[in-house]
């Protein structure tokens, strides 16, 4: 059994959210938002919410996130929606990533449902944000 690299042994929720967010940005996710739901959610610490332009783009975003976290030996606890590509949910315990097809994101309005959760500033997280974000 391979040992984990020291830096990957104990990634906290914010570090996982940062990794997930950078992969999403690198894969051209749209409207990326990170919500800090600590204290108002009992099941996770952060939501990473993003949109894709098509069902294939949504699937590609989710697969890129899964691949990057798997390479760091972080396995998701649960995932759903990958086949359909309309709303993919990736549950990693401390973070839950929501990858939406653009129209479905507006309909479900997670940001509105969790309006009490502070939004994290992507640049303060150390992410390379393009002009389009």
Residue pairs with C-beta under 8 A, 6 or more apart in sequence:
4 73
8 72
8 73
8 74
11 19
11 72
11 74
12 94
13 38
13 44
13 45
13 46
13 94
13 95
14 45
14 46
14 125
16 46
16 69
16 74
16 92
16 94
16 95
17 34
17 45
17 46
17 48
17 94
17 95
17 120
17 125
18 125
18 126
18 127
19 68
19 69
19 72
20 48
20 65
20 68
20 69
20 92
20 95
20 97
21 32
21 34
21 48
21 122
21 125
21 127
22 127
22 128
23 64
23 65
23 68
24 32
24 48
24 50
24 61
24 64
24 65
24 97
24 99
25 32
25 122
25 127
25 128
25 129
25 130
25 133
26 64
27 60
27 61
27 64
28 57
29 50
29 51
29 52
29 61
29 99
30 50
30 51
30 52
30 53
30 102
30 132
31 49
31 50
31 51
31 105
31 133
32 48
32 49
32 50
32 122
32 133
33 47
33 48
33 49
33 50
33 111
33 119
34 46
34 47
34 48
34 49
34 119
34 120
34 122
34 125
35 46
35 47
35 49
35 110
35 111
35 114
35 117
35 118
35 119
35 120
36 45
36 46
36 117
36 118
36 119
36 120
37 44
37 45
37 46
37 47
37 114
37 117
38 45
38 46
40 114
40 116
40 117
41 114
41 117
43 96
44 91
44 93
44 94
44 95
44 96
45 94
45 95
46 94
46 95
46 96
46 120
47 95
47 96
47 97
47 98
47 110
47 114
47 117
48 95
48 96
48 97
48 98
49 97
49 98
49 100
49 105
49 110
49 111
50 61
50 97
50 98
50 99
50 100
51 99
51 100
51 101
51 102
51 105
52 58
52 59
52 60
52 61
52 85
52 99
52 100
52 101
52 102
53 102
54 85
54 101
55 84
55 85
55 86
55 101
56 85
58 85
58 86
58 87
58 88
58 99
58 100
58 101
59 82
59 85
59 88
61 88
61 99
62 79
62 82
62 88
62 90
62 97
62 99
63 82
65 90
65 97
65 99
66 76
66 79
66 90
69 75
69 76
69 92
74 92
75 92
76 90
76 91
76 92
77 91
77 92
77 93
78 89
78 91
79 88
79 89
79 90
79 91
80 88
80 89
81 87
81 88
81 89
82 88
85 101
86 100
86 101
86 104
87 98
87 99
87 100
87 101
87 104
87 105
87 108
88 97
88 98
88 99
88 100
89 96
89 97
89 98
89 99
90 96
90 97
90 99
98 110
100 108
122 129
122 133
123 129
